Amino acid sequence: EAQVTQNPRYLITVTGKKLTVTCSQNMNHEYMSWYRQDPGLGLRQIYYSMNVEVTDKGDVPEGYKVSRKEKRNFPLILESPSPNQTSLYFCASSPKIWDLGNYGYTFGSGTRLTVV
Amino acid sequence: QKEVEQNSGPLSVPEGAIASLNCTYSDRVSQSFFWYRQYSGKSPELIMSIYSNGDKEDGRFTAQLNKASQYVSLLIRDSQPSDSATYLCAGLDSNYQLIWGAGTKLIIKP
């Protein structure tokens, strides 16, 4: 089954403790993206990657890191999480960035992160 | 002004009626437009996309795009309780970035 897999689904952590949210897709998509979703603010892009070793900042990159060493994986790293990073996070992919107009995104099931 | 704007709702519609969801957008957003449905705590699912002025129909769903007035709408005919969800509008900008509205919560009352 074609899918985007995120782990974990739920995570409660303490301020300052480094964490990684994994994202993997099995569709050979080149374009991958991370979003956070907060009530009233909608989906905001954190980082995106057009292909292996090519990443770029989205609208809200502060406090996050990403890497794209393999095509299928795009982990999101919070080096020192803070309470304002409590949010619902989604990983998403599309065949290529210019395929967004035709296919939109395939989303992962989400990670609900709470930082206390 | 937000670049993609939606009324947050909730919009309450009786079962079997037509639900009408609207979205306006700024000059930054000028290409393809999308409607996603999102159930509470779940990921967004693509319902429809539209690129050209006019209507596009898919089953009970009709998307309408009016570029002159900068709005896009989604009509859901014969609304069902299972249509109760938040509907996200998104548009593609010239850098191929999707710009999202905050969503409209739709409630279908049996």
Interface residues (C-beta under 8 A of the other chain):
Chain A: G40 L41 G42 L43 R44 Q45 Y48 G58 L88 F90 I97 W98 L100 G101 N102 G104 Y105 F107 G108 S109 G110 R112
Chain B: V4 S8 Q31 S32 F34 Y36 G41 K42 S43 P44 E45 L46 S49 Y51 L88 A90 L92 Y96 Q97 L98 W100 G101 A102 G103
